Structures are given as C-alpha cells and as structure tokens.
C-alpha cells in the first residue's frame, strides 16, 4: 500500500509538469515490481496485493479531493 500511495501522490503532484510520463512509467514499474516480490516471496496472495493497491488509490484520491475539491481547469488557446 505504501508504494502505491507514494507513486499515486507523485503522479498527482507531477501531473501538470513535463515529468508526468516519466513519473507514470517509472512509478508503474516500481509498483509492479514491489507487488511481484510480495507474490514471489509468498508473503501475500494476489488478492491481497490488488486490494492493497485499490485501498491505496482510494485513499490517495480521497485525500487529494479533500485538499483540492474543485481543481481549476486551464483553457488552452
């Protein structure tokens, strides 16, 4: 859950920057590798890993919406 929360926060913070896709790609690889090691070592079932990811995403998006409930949209010209 911690790795998914970290990556989700980094993606939210960098979404309007030019580093967006770098963070998305590296973060996705990071989270998948952490999840795979949990399965490989036998410390979690696949459902545990998926549930942890979903809870972490829900928590991160929920807190993000509490902090900034009405994000301002830019009009591109």
C-alpha atoms as an extended CHARMM CRD file, in Angstrom:
* protein
*
        77  EXT
         1         1  UNK       CA              0.0000000000        0.0000000000        0.0000000000  PROA      1               0.0000000000
         2         2  UNK       CA              2.8200000000        2.3790000000        0.8120000000  PROA      2               0.0000000000
         3         3  UNK       CA              4.4600000000        2.0020000000       -2.5970000000  PROA      3               0.0000000000
         4         4  UNK       CA              1.1680000000        2.5890000000       -4.4300000000  PROA      4               0.0000000000
         5         5  UNK       CA              0.3660000000        5.6010000000       -2.2480000000  PROA      5               0.0000000000
         6         6  UNK       CA              3.8170000000        7.0720000000       -2.8780000000  PROA      6               0.0000000000
         7         7  UNK       CA              3.5280000000        6.6430000000       -6.6380000000  PROA      7               0.0000000000
         8         8  UNK       CA             -0.0550000000        7.9630000000       -6.7370000000  PROA      8               0.0000000000
         9         9  UNK       CA              0.9650000000       11.0780000000       -4.7940000000  PROA      9               0.0000000000
        10        10  UNK       CA              3.9350000000       11.6440000000       -7.0940000000  PROA      10              0.0000000000
        11        11  UNK       CA              1.7010000000       11.2960000000      -10.1490000000  PROA      11              0.0000000000
        12        12  UNK       CA             -0.8570000000       13.7410000000       -8.7320000000  PROA      12              0.0000000000
        13        13  UNK       CA              1.8650000000       16.2670000000       -7.8830000000  PROA      13              0.0000000000
        14        14  UNK       CA              3.6300000000       15.9940000000      -11.2360000000  PROA      14              0.0000000000
        15        15  UNK       CA              0.5460000000       15.7460000000      -13.4530000000  PROA      15              0.0000000000
        16        16  UNK       CA              0.7670000000       19.3240000000      -14.7670000000  PROA      16              0.0000000000
        17        17  UNK       CA              4.5170000000       19.2190000000      -15.3440000000  PROA      17              0.0000000000
        18        18  UNK       CA              6.6340000000       17.8880000000      -18.1520000000  PROA      18              0.0000000000
        19        19  UNK       CA              7.7730000000       14.9950000000      -15.9050000000  PROA      19              0.0000000000
        20        20  UNK       CA              4.3040000000       13.4340000000      -15.9210000000  PROA      20              0.0000000000
        21        21  UNK       CA              5.0280000000       10.4720000000      -18.2210000000  PROA      21              0.0000000000
        22        22  UNK       CA              8.4140000000        9.7530000000      -16.6710000000  PROA      22              0.0000000000
        23        23  UNK       CA              6.8110000000        9.5290000000      -13.2260000000  PROA      23              0.0000000000
        24        24  UNK       CA              3.9400000000        7.3910000000      -14.5540000000  PROA      24              0.0000000000
        25        25  UNK       CA              6.2530000000        4.8980000000      -16.2800000000  PROA      25              0.0000000000
        26        26  UNK       CA              8.8440000000        4.6120000000      -13.5070000000  PROA      26              0.0000000000
        27        27  UNK       CA              6.1390000000        4.5790000000      -10.8180000000  PROA      27              0.0000000000
        28        28  UNK       CA              4.1930000000        1.8380000000      -12.5730000000  PROA      28              0.0000000000
        29        29  UNK       CA              7.3080000000       -0.3090000000      -12.8800000000  PROA      29              0.0000000000
        30        30  UNK       CA              8.1440000000        0.3270000000       -9.2210000000  PROA      30              0.0000000000
        31        31  UNK       CA              4.6850000000       -0.6960000000       -8.0060000000  PROA      31              0.0000000000
        32        32  UNK       CA              4.5700000000       -3.7920000000      -10.2320000000  PROA      32              0.0000000000
        33        33  UNK       CA              7.9990000000       -4.9330000000       -9.0440000000  PROA      33              0.0000000000
        34        34  UNK       CA              7.0520000000       -4.4670000000       -5.3860000000  PROA      34              0.0000000000
        35        35  UNK       CA              3.7920000000       -6.3880000000       -5.9590000000  PROA      35              0.0000000000
        36        36  UNK       CA              5.6220000000       -9.1670000000       -7.7930000000  PROA      36              0.0000000000
        37        37  UNK       CA              8.1600000000       -9.5680000000       -4.9660000000  PROA      37              0.0000000000
        38        38  UNK       CA              5.3050000000       -9.8730000000       -2.4480000000  PROA      38              0.0000000000
        39        39  UNK       CA              3.8680000000      -12.7110000000       -4.5290000000  PROA      39              0.0000000000
        40        40  UNK       CA              7.2210000000      -14.3430000000       -5.2710000000  PROA      40              0.0000000000
        41        41  UNK       CA              8.2560000000      -14.4190000000       -1.6130000000  PROA      41              0.0000000000
        42        42  UNK       CA              4.8770000000      -15.8770000000       -0.7050000000  PROA      42              0.0000000000
        43        43  UNK       CA              4.0170000000      -13.2700000000        1.9070000000  PROA      43              0.0000000000
        44        44  UNK       CA              0.7570000000      -12.2250000000        0.1790000000  PROA      44              0.0000000000
        45        45  UNK       CA             -1.8860000000      -13.6640000000       -2.0930000000  PROA      45              0.0000000000
        46        46  UNK       CA             -2.6650000000      -11.8860000000       -5.3950000000  PROA      46              0.0000000000
        47        47  UNK       CA             -5.9640000000      -10.6700000000       -3.9330000000  PROA      47              0.0000000000
        48        48  UNK       CA             -4.0590000000       -9.0720000000       -1.0340000000  PROA      48              0.0000000000
        49        49  UNK       CA             -1.8390000000       -7.1390000000       -3.4200000000  PROA      49              0.0000000000
        50        50  UNK       CA             -4.7550000000       -5.9840000000       -5.6030000000  PROA      50              0.0000000000
        51        51  UNK       CA             -6.8290000000       -4.9980000000       -2.5780000000  PROA      51              0.0000000000
        52        52  UNK       CA             -3.9030000000       -3.0350000000       -1.1470000000  PROA      52              0.0000000000
        53        53  UNK       CA             -3.4720000000       -1.1790000000       -4.4200000000  PROA      53              0.0000000000
        54        54  UNK       CA             -7.1750000000       -0.3020000000       -4.5800000000  PROA      54              0.0000000000
        55        55  UNK       CA             -7.2850000000        0.8920000000       -0.9650000000  PROA      55              0.0000000000
        56        56  UNK       CA             -4.1490000000        2.9910000000       -1.5130000000  PROA      56              0.0000000000
        57        57  UNK       CA             -5.5760000000        4.5640000000       -4.6760000000  PROA      57              0.0000000000
        58        58  UNK       CA             -8.8800000000        5.2740000000       -2.9570000000  PROA      58              0.0000000000
        59        59  UNK       CA             -7.1200000000        6.8600000000       -0.0040000000  PROA      59              0.0000000000
        60        60  UNK       CA             -4.8570000000        9.0000000000       -2.1940000000  PROA      60              0.0000000000
        61        61  UNK       CA             -7.6230000000       10.2200000000       -4.4890000000  PROA      61              0.0000000000
        62        62  UNK       CA             -9.9030000000       10.8750000000       -1.5000000000  PROA      62              0.0000000000
        63        63  UNK       CA             -7.3060000000       12.9640000000        0.3090000000  PROA      63              0.0000000000
        64        64  UNK       CA             -6.4720000000       14.7690000000       -2.9290000000  PROA      64              0.0000000000
        65        65  UNK       CA            -10.1330000000       15.6930000000       -3.3890000000  PROA      65              0.0000000000
        66        66  UNK       CA            -10.3970000000       16.8590000000        0.2230000000  PROA      66              0.0000000000
        67        67  UNK       CA             -7.3770000000       19.1210000000       -0.2060000000  PROA      67              0.0000000000
        68        68  UNK       CA             -8.3990000000       20.4660000000       -3.6170000000  PROA      68              0.0000000000
        69        69  UNK       CA            -12.1280000000       19.7600000000       -4.1450000000  PROA      69              0.0000000000
        70        70  UNK       CA            -12.5500000000       21.9900000000       -7.2260000000  PROA      70              0.0000000000
        71        71  UNK       CA             -9.4320000000       21.8360000000       -9.3780000000  PROA      71              0.0000000000
        72        72  UNK       CA             -9.1060000000       24.7770000000      -11.7270000000  PROA      72              0.0000000000
        73        73  UNK       CA             -9.0650000000       23.8070000000      -15.3750000000  PROA      73              0.0000000000
        74        74  UNK       CA             -6.8920000000       25.7720000000      -17.7350000000  PROA      74              0.0000000000
        75        75  UNK       CA             -8.3060000000       26.8950000000      -21.0440000000  PROA      75              0.0000000000
        76        76  UNK       CA             -5.8770000000       26.2270000000      -23.8340000000  PROA      76              0.0000000000
        77        77  UNK       CA             -5.8130000000       28.6920000000      -26.6730000000  PROA      77              0.0000000000
